[in-house]
Amino acid sequence: MSANYIDTLQLRLTLELCAPSDIRFIEGIVALIQRQCKEVSFPSSKCSLNIPVALSEALANAILRANKEDPGKQVYVRSAIDNDRLVIEIRDEGPGFDLRTSMRDPTLDENITREDGRGLFLMTRLMDRIELFNNNGNVVRMTLNRHAEAE
């Protein structure tokens, strides 16, 4: 579909899935959401970089850090694409965390050798908005606008 065709439709495409806390599922989940974005003519640069990197980091955090790869715990993913944006929510069964205190700027000297916080740093740089809230577990909501916001 061409971008002009998409712009004339009232588009709303949603996907909800549940996956075990196993990093082997990350690639497939990312590919599924990435494919949906491509099918509705989301900008190719965002489909190739922003979405897969930010989503992979968010899923890895949910599986490895929050759920601690516990096979009895699940990760829930919901994506919604409309004419203006992509919104992805990742819910885990972990204790939650504070975004401000968990994120590290890996470009600062004191953080060069740290391994934690880099994923959150990338997510905030690649997505237009990152929100945290609790709803029966930890939920991270990432929003990526289809077109650049007017400044």
N, C-alpha and C positions, 0 to 999 in steps of 0.2 A: 504494500500500500504506500502511496506517496504521502508526504507530509501534508500537502495541501488537502488531500482527501480526508486525512485524519482530523485536520483542523475544522472541517465542516461537520463532523459527527459529534454527538454527545457521547464520548467514550468513557467507559468505566469497566475495567477488567480487574477482577480480584482473584486471589489464590490463597488458600489456607492449607497448611500442611503441618504434620507433626512428625518429628524424627527422633530416633534414639540418640543419646549422648555419645556419639561416635564420630570422630573426625572424618571417617570415610564418607559420610553423607554430605559434607560441605560442598564438594565439587559439583555434585548432581543438583543440589538446591540452587547454587549460584547459576549453573547453566540453565536451569528451568526459568528462573526469573529474568536472566539476561536474554534468553530467547523470546520471552513475552515482550520485553521492551523493544527488541529489534522488530518484532512482528507489527508493532504499532508505531513504527518509525520514530522511536526515541532517538535523539542524536547519537550517531555512531561512536563519537569519542566518549560519551558518558556510558554507553553500553560496553565499551572495550576496556575502560579504565575505572571510572568512578564506582560503578555498580559492583563489578566483581571484587575489587580490592576491599571496599568498605563492607560489603556483605560477608566476605570471607573472614574479615577481622571480627565482625560482630558475632558470627556463628562460632568462631574459634573461642572467643571470650566466653560465650554461653556454655559451650561444651566443656572446655578445659578448665576455666577458672570458676564459673558459677556452679555447674553441675559436677565438676571434678571427674568427668568421664564415667559417672555412675550409670551402669546399664539400666538401672531402675528408674532413671530420670529422663525426661523428654525435653526437647526444644521445640517450640511452636513458632511458626513463621506465618505471617500474613503480609501479603503485598497487595497494593491497590494502585493501579495506573489509571489516570484520567487525562483529559486534554492538557492539563497544566503541569502535572507532577507525578512522581512515583513516591509512594509512602510504604516503607517496610517496617514491620514491627517484629522483633525477636523477643520471645518470652522464654525464660528458663525457670528452673526450680531452685535457684540459688538464693542466697540471703540478700542480694542487692548490693549496690555500691554507690559511692558519691562520685559523680563525674568530675567535679572540680578537683578533688584531692587524688583521684586515680590517674589523671592524665599527666603525662610528662612530655616536655618538648625535647625530642631526641637530638636536636641541633645544639642544645646548650652543653657546655663542657661537663657539668656535673652529671649529665644524663647519658653521655656518649656510651658508656659501658652497661647501662641498665637495659634490661630486656622488657620490663613491664611498662605499660602506658603508651607504647608505640602504636599499637592498633587503634586506640582511642584517638590519638593524635592524627593518624591517617584518616579515620572516619570523619573527624571534624573538618579536615581540609578538603575531602572529596565530596562530601554531601553538603547541601545548603542548610540543613538544620539537624541537630541531634538532640533528642529529649529522653529523659529517663523518668519512669514512673513505676509504681508498684500496683499490680492488679493480680493478686494471687501468685505472686512471684515477681521476679524482676523483668521489666519490659524496657527495651531500647527501641525508640522510634526514630527512623532516619528518613529525611525528606530530601528529594532531589528534584528540582524544578526542570521542566522540559526545556524551557528557554531561559536565558540569563535575565535576572531581575533588573529592571530599570533603576539606575542609580540617581 
